[in-house]
Structure formats: C-alpha cells, structure tokens
Amino acid sequence: MAYIRKFKTASGATGVQVCYKEHGKVVKLIHVGSSNSELGLTKLLRKAQDIIDAGKRRLF
C-alpha cells in the first residue's frame, strides 16, 4: 500500500515523501521534495500522487 507523507524539515519547510508499506512496515521511501510555499507544496503533492498512480494497474 502506498501513501503520501508530509512532514516538517529542520529548516521549517514542508517535505513530501511517497511511502510503501508491506505487512505493516515501511519498506520503501521516495523523497519527492520540500517547499516553503503553498503553491510549491501543491505541486509536490500532485507529483507524489502521480508517482503512486504510475504504480497502479487499471481495473477497466
């Protein structure tokens, strides 16, 4: 299962990671980036969602 993780960095920016869990443990982290602005954060969240969507198979 993949999910998006947002966190505060030491410099006060907001970081974005894509995390993958298997059997309740995080097995893979992809650092997408960090931003100080809302616009930059929105772009990073969209990019993270694109990474997750790229790994999914279509149902139909």
Backbone as a chain_set.jsonl record, in Angstrom:
{"seq": "MAYIRKFKTASGATGVQVCYKEHGKVVKLIHVGSSNSELGLTKLLRKAQDIIDAGKRRLF", "coords": {"N": [[0.837, -1.17, 0.0], [0.561, 2.192, -0.823], [1.242, 5.517, 0.27], [1.027, 9.093, 0.868], [3.291, 11.073, 2.602], [3.546, 13.872, 4.638], [5.759, 16.19, 6.153], [7.536, 18.245, 8.545], [10.556, 19.91, 7.887], [13.923, 20.467, 9.173], [14.545, 23.065, 8.539], [12.133, 24.278, 8.506], [10.554, 24.036, 6.303], [8.07, 22.22, 4.366], [8.161, 18.838, 3.823], [7.722, 16.22, 1.377], [6.965, 12.842, 0.952], [6.744, 9.666, -0.684], [5.516, 6.749, 0.565], [5.779, 3.233, 0.982], [4.091, 0.435, 2.226], [4.371, -2.843, 3.563], [2.955, -5.574, 5.071], [2.501, -4.035, 7.361], [4.854, -2.614, 7.765], [7.108, -0.035, 6.809], [8.575, -0.21, 3.717], [9.74, 1.086, 1.627], [10.836, 4.298, 0.691], [10.272, 7.26, -1.069], [11.657, 10.262, -1.65], [10.081, 13.145, -2.51], [10.317, 15.925, -2.476], [10.794, 19.259, -1.015], [9.172, 22.203, 0.244], [8.623, 25.709, 0.805], [6.422, 27.204, 0.242], [2.845, 27.417, -0.341], [2.002, 26.968, -2.967], [4.177, 25.576, -4.074], [4.059, 23.316, -2.443], [1.616, 22.224, -3.21], [2.232, 21.472, -5.841], [4.181, 19.519, -5.327], [2.66, 17.601, -3.953], [0.92, 16.834, -5.982], [2.755, 15.716, -7.758], [3.651, 13.577, -6.178], [1.288, 12.084, -6.02], [1.064, 11.367, -8.691], [3.26, 9.641, -8.888], [2.392, 7.538, -7.271], [0.088, 6.769, -8.703], [1.247, 5.872, -11.067], [2.226, 3.407, -10.414], [0.033, 1.805, -10.191], [-2.33, -0.594, -11.447], [-4.692, -0.499, -14.113], [-8.17, -0.993, -13.654], [-10.214, -1.245, -15.48]], "CA": [[0.0, 0.0, 0.0], [1.33, 3.426, -0.918], [0.591, 6.716, 0.784], [1.83, 10.313, 0.837], [3.638, 11.544, 3.942], [4.012, 15.256, 4.737], [6.469, 16.396, 7.411], [8.294, 19.482, 8.647], [12.007, 19.738, 7.879], [14.625, 21.262, 10.178], [14.536, 24.468, 8.12], [10.767, 24.799, 8.589], [9.817, 23.736, 5.07], [7.268, 21.003, 4.422], [8.665, 17.803, 2.932], [6.745, 15.258, 0.874], [7.525, 11.539, 0.619], [5.836, 8.571, -1.012], [5.898, 5.599, 1.384], [5.143, 1.958, 0.663], [4.031, -0.474, 3.375], [4.062, -4.261, 3.379], [2.78, -6.247, 6.359], [2.548, -3.055, 8.439], [6.163, -1.976, 7.89], [7.519, 0.779, 5.671], [9.641, -0.92, 3.015], [10.352, 1.937, 0.61], [10.54, 5.724, 0.765], [10.729, 8.082, -2.186], [11.57, 11.675, -1.289], [9.623, 13.912, -3.668], [10.907, 17.25, -2.375], [10.321, 20.089, 0.086], [8.791, 23.531, -0.21], [8.225, 26.69, 1.813], [5.201, 27.892, -0.181], [1.659, 26.586, -0.584], [1.999, 26.598, -4.384], [5.173, 24.519, -4.227], [3.563, 22.122, -1.762], [0.573, 21.668, -4.076], [2.91, 20.808, -6.958], [4.827, 18.309, -4.811], [1.614, 16.62, -3.659], [0.447, 16.328, -7.273], [3.816, 14.843, -8.267], [3.619, 12.362, -5.361], [0.124, 11.299, -6.439], [1.41, 10.803, -10.0], [4.153, 8.506, -8.634], [1.548, 6.446, -6.781], [-0.788, 6.322, -9.79], [2.045, 5.173, -12.079], [2.439, 2.039, -9.968], [-1.242, 1.081, -10.112], [-2.878, -1.156, -12.68], [-6.062, -0.092, -14.405], [-9.162, -2.04, -13.451], [-11.059, -1.373, -16.679]], "C": [[0.888, 1.242, 0.0], [0.526, 4.583, -0.335], [1.571, 7.881, 0.746], [2.044, 10.779, 2.271], [4.143, 12.974, 3.846], [4.658, 15.435, 6.108], [7.202, 17.731, 7.369], [9.783, 19.162, 8.67], [12.632, 20.626, 8.952], [14.61, 22.748, 9.834], [13.143, 25.078, 8.16], [9.944, 24.576, 7.341], [8.98, 22.473, 5.289], [7.791, 20.034, 3.381], [7.56, 16.843, 2.544], [7.485, 13.981, 0.483], [6.405, 10.608, 0.189], [6.364, 7.358, -0.261], [5.119, 4.371, 0.938], [5.215, 1.063, 1.889], [3.713, -1.885, 2.92], [4.033, -4.901, 4.756], [2.964, -5.281, 7.53], [3.872, -2.35, 8.628], [6.479, -1.192, 6.624], [8.708, 0.097, 5.013], [10.342, -0.04, 1.986], [9.895, 3.374, 0.811], [11.077, 6.401, -0.486], [10.546, 9.532, -1.769], [11.219, 12.469, -2.543], [10.238, 15.301, -3.65], [10.404, 17.975, -1.146], [10.081, 21.496, -0.43], [8.417, 24.404, 0.977], [6.904, 27.363, 1.471], [4.06, 26.907, -0.409], [1.615, 26.107, -2.036], [2.99, 25.46, -4.639], [4.724, 23.217, -3.593], [2.485, 21.441, -2.595], [1.19, 20.911, -5.243], [3.567, 19.507, -6.51], [3.802, 17.218, -4.509], [1.061, 16.012, -4.94], [1.469, 15.358, -7.868], [3.841, 13.522, -7.499], [2.446, 11.476, -5.761], [0.37, 10.665, -7.801], [2.328, 9.585, -9.845], [3.345, 7.303, -8.165], [0.691, 5.886, -7.905], [-0.026, 5.543, -10.858], [2.257, 3.706, -11.7], [1.176, 1.203, -9.888], [-1.628, 0.524, -11.468], [-4.301, -0.661, -12.866], [-7.004, -1.266, -14.202], [-9.986, -2.291, -14.702], [-10.33, -0.897, -17.906]], "O": [[1.86, 1.316, 0.752], [-0.701, 4.623, -0.434], [2.78, 7.691, 0.61], [1.099, 10.868, 3.055], [5.054, 13.266, 3.071], [4.171, 14.9, 7.105], [7.457, 18.279, 6.297], [10.221, 18.258, 9.381], [11.944, 21.442, 9.566], [14.655, 23.595, 10.726], [12.98, 26.266, 7.881], [8.754, 24.893, 7.319], [9.163, 21.755, 6.271], [7.86, 20.361, 2.196], [6.587, 16.667, 3.276], [8.495, 14.024, -0.221], [5.265, 10.738, 0.636], [7.523, 6.978, -0.426], [3.949, 4.462, 0.565], [6.266, 0.942, 2.518], [2.902, -2.101, 2.02], [4.99, -4.778, 5.52], [3.514, -5.654, 8.566], [4.015, -1.558, 9.559], [6.163, -1.621, 5.514], [9.727, -0.149, 5.658], [11.428, -0.384, 1.52], [8.72, 3.636, 1.067], [12.204, 6.143, -0.907], [9.421, 9.985, -1.556], [11.969, 12.464, -3.52], [10.642, 15.809, -4.696], [9.681, 17.404, -0.329], [10.695, 21.931, -1.404], [7.958, 23.917, 2.011], [6.319, 28.03, 2.323], [4.284, 25.719, -0.64], [1.233, 24.968, -2.303], [2.673, 24.497, -5.338], [4.973, 22.139, -4.132], [2.446, 20.214, -2.676], [0.724, 19.827, -5.597], [3.519, 18.506, -7.225], [4.048, 16.043, -4.779], [0.764, 14.818, -4.988], [1.105, 14.315, -8.412], [4.03, 12.463, -8.098], [2.586, 10.256, -5.835], [-0.068, 9.54, -8.045], [2.192, 8.609, -10.583], [3.583, 6.179, -8.607], [0.574, 4.67, -8.05], [-0.59, 4.648, -11.488], [2.447, 2.86, -12.574], [1.236, 0.02, -9.554], [-1.297, 1.096, -12.507], [-5.024, -0.432, -11.896], [-6.672, -2.402, -14.541], [-10.408, -3.419, -14.957], [-10.884, -0.93, -19.005]]}, "num_chains": 1, "name": "protein.A"}
